[in-house]
Amino acid sequence: MLFVVPTPVGNLEDMTLRGIRVLKEADLIACEDTRRAATLLGHFGVTTPRISYHAHNERARIEQILSRMRSGDQVALISDAGTPGISDPGFALIRECLREGLDVTVLPGASAVLPALVGSGLPCDRFVFEGFLPHRKGRRSRLDGLVQETRTMVFFESPHRIVRTLADFAATFGPDRSAAVAREVSKKFEEFSRGSLGELHELMAQRDRIRGELVVVVAGTRASRAGQSG
């Protein structure tokens, strides 16, 4: 059995009771970063053996983890923050487990996506999650493919690329398109900035330094907003 266990994106109190129990009862925990996981696991008194499982050793680790599961062990998979497989390692392992008929259970838990989406004030009945945009190759084509998107769009972004990304969004979707930037979701210095893409780009460009993880939420086309009125 593979348990996919979400971990807090900021506040340790967001860890679920079920998640703590699963981590304690598992035979092995596969961690994106064992050193970062040690802080979380130590906080909740989890002493389960652990191994690293990240983008650079994913292929080599999969067979090792599958072998443990075939022998009857229960393995828990965690990433540094949030749900494994969502812009984090995990998809390949989950796919191989399902191909072999090994059970996979995904626990609900902390996520930066939904708090940012709901807190943006933009329509959240229908949305599309785009993760991180490509840094170079394929970036322009990805944006062009979203020009007519009617659903609210959610993106992840890093602090040192946020100004460029907001400029690209304003150029692609128009500077008047409504949007929001959520910074450090669930952490001590959580911050929401809301306005037009042009306003948000100007706001972020004026800052000397931007820190923390960012979620950018962008409204869909005017047709989408018009369709939700009345």
Secondary structure, DSSP 8 states (H G I E B T S, - for coil): -EEE--B-SS-GGGS-HHHHHHHHH-SEEEES-HHHHHHHHHHTT----EEE--TTTHHHHHHHHHHHHHTT--EEEE-SSB-TTSSSTTHHHHHHHHHTT--EEE-----SHHHHHHHTTS--SSEEEEEE--SSTTHHHHHHTTTT--SEEEEEE-TTTHHHHHHHHHHHH-TTSEEEEEESTTSTT-EEEEEEHHHHHHHHHT-S---S-EEEEE---HHHHHHT--
